[in-house]
Amino acid sequence: MYDPKGNGKDKAVQTVTFNEAEPPAHLRGIVHRFLELKTHDPLAEPYRFHALPDACTYVIFDQLSPEVTGVAKLRAQSEEFDLGHAFHFVNIRFLPGVWQASDEPITHGQLTDPYTGGLPLRAVGRDLAGREFATQQDILSALVETWLETGLVAPNPVTEQIFRHLDDIVSVADMAEVSNLSARQLQRVLKRTTGFAPHDFLKVLRLQQSLNGEDTWSYADQSHFIHSFRRATGYTPGKYARKFDV
């Protein structure tokens, strides 16, 4: 199964907490994780958040500024965000392809502005504020259940098939075959539901597999892997491992 690693935490910063929690069993085909990222005390230096490439959709709630909330996606290259000296975010990380709201405004990268869409995200952000992360997960689960009922999120049979056959996929043609789609159909479906072309989607999946310590999807050789990793993250694998905890 696709198990994305969303960020690299700078090893030099010890006062930043990153919590992950699995959703209830009935939501695990929709939600990958509930996330919390926060400071306990103001930091001496602004925090640089290294967002790794992944194909998930995020719903983000800024707990210090509840009006700042919304939907965000990342790109096929890693990005660094300046989160400042103090922050507290609670996020839903949806699995790739399950977000169905094509008319909902989506931010690519860091979300910093008050929400302007039609979902009740500001009210949910205020409801989350001041609660323990365990209680927040109940609120987030109820929100996802509502969205399932209305079709805002839904299982994606194409990405489900791709994740089920990860060990057998080494090319875009393989992705099309396990999905029972032509290459052109796969292009349309992945672009519409994930925002990625098949080639970039495969590139992100390969990188995420390597971050999980799996070499099932072998690159052509070690130099090819190092080159691909550096293009996606800006670091060689060795330098990345020394600088960040994933």
N, C-alpha and C positions, 0 to 999 in steps of 0.2 A: 504493500500500500504506500501511497505517496505520503511521506512524513517530512514536510518542509521544516527547515531551520530558518527562522525569520530574521535573525540578527546576530551580529557578532558583538559581544560585550567587551569593552576595553578592559583588559586585565588590571590596569593601573587604578581603576575606579572601583572601590570596594563598597561604597555606600549607596549603590544603586541596586534595587531589588527587581528581579525579573521572575515572575511566577507564570507557570502554565498549568492548565487544568483540562482534562478531557471532558467533553460534554456527556450528558446522559446517553445510555446505549442507543436509544431510539433516534438520536440526532447525529450519530457518528458518520452517517453517509452524507451529511450536510456540513457540519462544523468540524474543523480539525482540532482547534483548541480555543479556550478562553484564555486571555493574556492580561497580565498586569505588569506595568513598568513604572517604577516610582523612585523618587529620592526620599530619604528619611530626614535629611538636613540639607540646606543649601550647599552646593558644591563650590569649591574654590575656583574652578574653571568650568566654562560651558561644556556640556556633555555632547560628544559626537557619537551619534547613533549610526552604526553601520548596518544598513538594511540590505540583506542579501537578496539576490534575484529569486523570486518565487512567483507562482502563477495564481496565488490565492487572492480572494477579495476580502478586504478588511472593513469592518464597521468600527469606528474609533470614537471613544468618548474621553474628552479631556476633562478630568475631574477637578482641575484647578480653574477651568473656564468652561462650565457646562454648555455654554452656547456654541463652543467650538466642537463640533461633532460632524460626522459624515461618513461617506464611503470612499475608500482609497484602494489603489492597486499599485504594485511595484512593476519595475521594468526588467528586461533581460540582462541588464548590467546593474551591479550594486550601486547604492546611493548612500551618501552620508548626510545626515540631518543634524542641525544644531538645535538641541532641545533646551538649551539654556542652563541655568544654575539649579532650578527646581522644577519638577514636573510629576504628574501622576496621570497615567493613561490606563484605561481598561478597554480591551479590544475583543471583538469576535473575529477569528480567522476562519473564513469559509473555505471549503475545498474548492479547487479550480472548477469553474464551469457551472456551479450551482446557482449563482446570482442571476436572476431573471429580469430584473428591473432595468430595461434598456433605456427608459426615460429618466432615470435617477442620475443627478449630477455625480460624477466620479472624479476624484482628485488623483492624479498620478504623482506619487511621492508624498511629501510631508503635508499634512493637513493643518492649516493655521487659521482659517477664517470661520466666522459663525455660519451655521448651517442654513441653507436657503431652500432645501428640497421640501417634499410633501410628506415625509415620514415623521412620526412623533419622536424623533431622536433627541430633541432638546428636553422633552419631558422625561424620557428614559434616563438621560444624563443626570438630570436633577434627582431622580429617584435613586440612582446609583451612589450619588455623592454621600460621603461620610459612612458608608457601610463597609463591613469586612468583605474581603474578596469571595469567601464562601457564600455569603448571602447574595452578592452581586451575580454570581453564577446562576442562581435561581431566577433572578430577574431577566438575565440574558437568555436563559433557556425558554422562558415563557414568551419572550419577544420572538425568538426563532420559531417556536411552535405556531404563533399567530401568522408569521410570514409563510410558513409551510401551508397553512390552511388557505391563504389567499393567493398562493402561487408566486409570491415574490422570490422565494427560493424553492428549488426542486432538485431532486437527484438528476445527474447528467449521465445518461447511459453510455455516451461515447468516452468520456474521461474515466468512468468506472471500468470500462473494458480495458482501457490503456493501463490503468493502475493495476488491474488484476493480472495483466500479462507483462509486467515491467521486465521480468527476467528474460523475456524472449524478444524484446524490442531493442534494436540497434540502429534503426533508420526510420525516416518518415514513412517509407513504404510499409514497414512492419506495423506502424501505428494504424495506417489505413486498413491493413489486412485484418488486424485483430478487432477493428471497429466495424468491419463489414461495409466500408465506405470506399468510394473512389478517392484518389488524391485530391480531386477538385472539391468533392463533397466534404472531405476532412478539412480542407482549407477554410471553407465557408463556416462549418460548425465550430471549429476551434477559434476562429477569429471573432465570431459572434458571441460565443459563450465564455471565452477566457481572455480575449483581447490579444492573443498571441497567434502569429502564423505558426504552422506546424514545425518548421525548422527551429524557431526560437523556443517553442514549447518543449521540444525535445532537448534543446540545449540547457534549459532550466532544469528539467528532470534529471539530466545527467549530472549537473553540478550538485543538485540536492542529494543524489545518491552518493556522490563522493564525500559530501559533508557528513553523511551518516556512516562513513567508514566502509561502504560497500563498493566493491570493484566489479559488480555483476555486469555493468555496462562498461566494458573496457574501451578506453580510447585506443587510437591506432598504436601509440607508444607513449612512454612517459613524457617525452618532450611535448607531444601533442596535448597531453593532459595539462601540463604546466602552462603551456601557452593559452589554452582555453580557459583555465582557472584565472590566470592573470588578466585576460581580456574581460572576464565577467566581474572580477572583484577588485582589480587594481593591485593585487598582491600575488606573489608566488605562494604556493601552498605552505611552504616552510615559514615564510614571514607572516602569513596570516595566522598560523597556529601559535606563533610566538606572541603576537599582538592581541589576539581576540580569543575569548571563550565562546564557543558556538552553542 
